Amino acid sequence: MDSAPARYAIRIRGHLGEAVLSAFPALVPQHLGADTVLTGALDRSALYGVLAEVEALGLELVEMNQINPQPESPESGDSRPR
């Protein structure tokens, strides 16, 4: 079981105020449209803790995505046809 931290984006319906955001100190909030997106690195245990807190606060989870790191650029030996 991999417990290494990964980056997640967790979208919650509505604009969360400071009091509610204080329940998620490890995440960076951003308002997008009518929703709030919380982003940050979480291991499996912390992720489940955040999801439990979302439920406990009665928030509506819209979407959760693991943010994959950007693929490395091809090495200088580019083999594309010209």
Secondary structure, DSSP 8 states (H G I E B T S, - for coil): -----EEEEEEEES---HHHHTT-TTSEEEEETTEEEEEEEE-HHHHHHHHHHHHHTT--EEEEEEE--------S------
